[in-house]
Amino acid sequence: MPLSPEDRNLMFNTIKGAMASCSPPMLVSKDKEGVYELMGNKPVPYGSTKKIVPGMYFCSVVTRKENVTLYFFPIYGQPKEFDKVIPTLKKNLKGKTCFLFKKPEQINTKELNAMLKFGVQAWKVSGYMK
């Protein structure tokens, strides 16, 4: 069943607000209707060719017809460490880095903020942040 526009906006704005608290030090790379994306603040080599990109992708939130999706890249490298930080949110993890939310009550803001904070630290340790 599709989300109501009110629930979709509430969920998107809740996640976007938490993400916005990470900027700075994160840089906003996209901010348009239904999409908000953050990246690291340091140019880094990327891919097999080691091409320099302006910042390493960090996370994004996107509205969909049936859910609001949070893509959170830092969890890919340290899934076990994040398990301790997000016991409730983990139920919405589909695949390795994609969280699907179909109801506003599925978003635990305390865990979301802790996950983002932990991710910023992981990006600093990895050398993707100044």
BELPEMO-V829465 format. One record per backbone hydrogen bond with DSSP energy under -1.0 kcal/mol. NH is the residue of the N-H (numbers start at 1). CO is the residue of the C=O. E is the energy in kcal/mol with one decimal. If there is no record, write none. Layout:
nh=NH co=CO e=E
nh=NH co=CO e=E
//
This chain:
nh=3 co=65 e=-1.8
nh=8 co=4 e=-2.6
nh=9 co=5 e=-2.4
nh=10 co=6 e=-2.5
nh=11 co=7 e=-2.7
nh=12 co=8 e=-2.6
nh=13 co=9 e=-2.8
nh=14 co=10 e=-2.0
nh=15 co=11 e=-2.3
nh=16 co=12 e=-3.1
nh=17 co=13 e=-2.2
nh=18 co=14 e=-1.7
nh=19 co=15 e=-2.6
nh=20 co=16 e=-2.9
nh=21 co=17 e=-1.1
nh=22 co=19 e=-2.2
nh=23 co=20 e=-1.7
nh=26 co=22 e=-2.8
nh=27 co=39 e=-3.0
nh=29 co=37 e=-2.2
nh=30 co=37 e=-1.3
nh=32 co=35 e=-2.5
nh=35 co=32 e=-2.5
nh=36 co=61 e=-1.9
nh=37 co=30 e=-2.6
nh=38 co=59 e=-3.1
nh=39 co=27 e=-2.4
nh=40 co=56 e=-2.9
nh=44 co=53 e=-1.9
nh=46 co=51 e=-2.1
nh=51 co=46 e=-1.3
nh=53 co=44 e=-3.0
nh=58 co=38 e=-2.3
nh=59 co=38 e=-1.3
nh=60 co=71 e=-2.2
nh=61 co=36 e=-2.5
nh=62 co=69 e=-2.6
nh=63 co=34 e=-2.1
nh=64 co=67 e=-2.4
nh=68 co=101 e=-2.3
nh=69 co=62 e=-2.9
nh=70 co=99 e=-2.7
nh=71 co=60 e=-2.9
nh=72 co=97 e=-2.8
nh=73 co=58 e=-2.1
nh=76 co=73 e=-1.8
nh=82 co=78 e=-1.8
nh=83 co=79 e=-1.4
nh=86 co=82 e=-2.0
nh=90 co=86 e=-2.0
nh=91 co=88 e=-1.4
nh=92 co=89 e=-2.5
nh=93 co=90 e=-1.6
nh=94 co=98 e=-4.1
nh=99 co=70 e=-3.2
nh=100 co=92 e=-2.6
nh=101 co=68 e=-2.3
nh=106 co=103 e=-1.9
nh=107 co=104 e=-1.6
nh=112 co=108 e=-2.6
nh=113 co=109 e=-2.6
nh=114 co=110 e=-2.0
nh=115 co=111 e=-2.8
nh=116 co=112 e=-2.4
nh=117 co=113 e=-2.4
nh=118 co=114 e=-2.5
nh=119 co=115 e=-2.4
nh=120 co=116 e=-2.3
nh=121 co=117 e=-1.9
nh=122 co=118 e=-2.2
nh=123 co=119 e=-2.3
nh=124 co=120 e=-2.0
nh=125 co=121 e=-2.6
nh=126 co=122 e=-2.1
nh=128 co=123 e=-2.6
//
